[in-house]
Amino acid sequence: MSDRTSMSVIVYFDREPSAEEGERFAEISDTYYGEDWGLGDPDRHTLSFGVQENVCGGSQEIFEQLLKALPDAAEVVVWEDPKYEWLGQVFRWKHGQEEPFSAECDANGLVVLTEIEVEKILDEVAPRPAVDAVIEVRELRTKLLEAIGKVPA
């Protein structure tokens, strides 16, 4: 038997989701015994559910089903909680993004960067004279945001 963990799903829309989109979403939620955990942002049009137990690694399958079923969503976020010595996995896609983002995460779906990954990002930012410090900080900010999948599409 595979290890199991909990998962969270949030789909954001730029408008009220249509009845058909709601039905497609509910069908996916029902397939995984989804429960209303009150996820998402109350100021945005949101569909969401949580899953108490699903196979570790199963979040990718749910994510791919949502992308296919709800292609007009503004953003799709699915993550699974860490289990034992493994970190969780977050999948995120914003409308207009060519490729979905995926990374290891904590139980809140927040990307976890290792010391080695941070050092690599810092090494990619070329040191500049003090006059260009603002440019260097902007470049570092952009690279860090890219590393956690937060750069606008």
C-alpha positions, 0 to 999 in steps of 0.5 A: 500500500502506498503512503497517503497524504492530504491535498489542497486544491484551489481554482481561481477565476476572473469571473463567476465560474459557469454552471458547466465549470462548476459541474466539471470541478465537482466531478473531479472533487467527488472522484477524490472524496473532496471536502470543503475546507474553505480554501482560497481568497474570499475576494476572488471567484474560487472553487476549492476542495481538500482531500484527507487522504490520497496517494503521495504524488497524486496531486499531479494527476488532480492538477492535470485533470483540472487544467484539462477540465477548466482551461479558462481558469485564471489560476490553478493551484494544487499541493500535497502535504509533506509526508515522513521525510518527503516534502510536499509538491505544489503545482501552479498554473496561471492563465497565459503561462506556457508551462505549469510551475512545480516545486517542493513545498510545505504543508501550506503549499509554500515553495521550499528552497534548499540552501544549495538552490538559494546559493545557485540563484545568488551565483546567477546574479552578477555583482555590480558597482554600488551605483547599479545596486538597484538593478542587482536587487531587481534581478535578484528579486526576479530570480527569487520570484521565478524560483517560487513560481510567482512571476506574472505570465 
